[in-house]
Amino acid sequence: MKKLLITGLMLCFWSAQSQDYYVYVAAESEDEVALIKFDGKEAKVEETITVGTWPAEIEGPHGINVSPDGKYWYLSLAHGNPYGTLYKYSTETNEVVGTVKLGLFPASLQISKSTGLLYCVNFDLHGDMKPSTVSVVDPEDMIEIDRIETGVMPHGSRISPDGKFHYSVAMMSGELYEINTTTLSVNRTLQLDGVDLTTIETPEEKGYQSSYEYAKGAPKNYMYHSPIKPTWVIPHPSDEKVYVAGNGSDEILEVDLPEWKVTGRMPTGKAPYNVDISPNGQYMVVTYKGAQETGVWNLKKGKEVARVKNTRRIPHGVSISSDSKYAFVSVEGIGGEPGTMDVIELKSAKKVTSVDMGKQAGGIIFWKMEG
């Protein structure tokens, strides 16, 4: 009886420890998406999904996310004629179940738990330097129902935990935007540089380049270029704060939402790019695109606890598991190198394993745990 009890306890312990994690990663220069399984020790590509419709062209899968119920994943293909496309896939079959045309170079995207609508920023990488938009899509019927104007080259975006507000940053003009997901309108705008864009007097003022008449009162054909160059924003899961990656200023900006102002600046490695925060609110993970490292931060202590060397060059995206144990980091690689996904254990702040996939691994999203 004692032996049976010990055996039963060991089996229960093994079962509790055995977890499989599933992650989707887009390969932007390969027109592929990899479904990767991590068993706690090793990671492997379970399936490679070919995406796009033009075999002779690279269409650039960029932003990726999973529906709140986990039944679908959505992918923005950045390149098109001339517009990009949003694709809807079944997580059961990884087959396309719907598409819709969006704006120029659609990028990051997410579905609101409050409204059920999908919001995708139109990065407009190859267009004129002028304000772009956020597309609002009914993901059930895959119909674009609105476009909301924001800043120049909106890139990183995420929705508040309650689904009521959409946050995005304009990379070139340097603003943080808050959109009310119910009224589909810009609620507030924060110029992260602290510059009043309406007071421009001469094109020689620092930060101006000949491009486009962007701000009211600005000289014709001139536009402000943000030195902060924000590339990502992530809301805290429980505190009324958002965190912004200052890709050009090598810092993370903490923005207090009730006060709607920058209340903290955290120096980082070179060129922070993407950011995620663990569901328990303890860890913040930042990819440093210019340093070939990923920073692990203890938010409760307000400090960086480790910088993890990535397997290859140019770390890109990051997504943290629902149990707050692991960060999954996409690494682009350069030239003919494959893309890579690194797995970092957050408690020890150490890389556990990595796996290669298609070229220029970029958009990444944690899907589910099993076990």
Secondary structure as UniProt FT lines:
FT   HELIX           2..17
FT   STRAND          20..27
FT   TURN            28..31
FT   STRAND          32..38
FT   STRAND          43..50
FT   TURN            55..56
FT   STRAND          61..66
FT   TURN            68..69
FT   STRAND          72..77
FT   STRAND          85..90
FT   TURN            91..93
FT   STRAND          96..101
FT   STRAND          106..111
FT   TURN            113..115
FT   STRAND          118..122
FT   TURN            125..126
FT   STRAND          131..138
FT   TURN            139..142
FT   STRAND          143..152
FT   STRAND          154..159
FT   TURN            161..162
FT   STRAND          165..170
FT   TURN            171..173
FT   STRAND          175..180
FT   TURN            181..184
FT   STRAND          185..191
FT   TURN            192..193
FT   HELIX           197..199
FT   TURN            203..204
FT   TURN            206..207
FT   STRAND          208..210
FT   TURN            216..217
FT   TURN            220..221
FT   STRAND          222..224
FT   STRAND          230..235
FT   STRAND          241..246
FT   TURN            247..250
FT   STRAND          251..256
FT   TURN            257..260
FT   STRAND          261..267
FT   STRAND          272..277
FT   TURN            279..280
FT   STRAND          283..288
FT   TURN            289..292
FT   STRAND          293..298
FT   TURN            299..302
FT   STRAND          303..309
FT   STRAND          315..320
FT   TURN            322..323
FT   STRAND          326..331
FT   TURN            335..336
FT   STRAND          339..345
FT   TURN            346..349
FT   STRAND          350..357
FT   STRAND          361..370
//
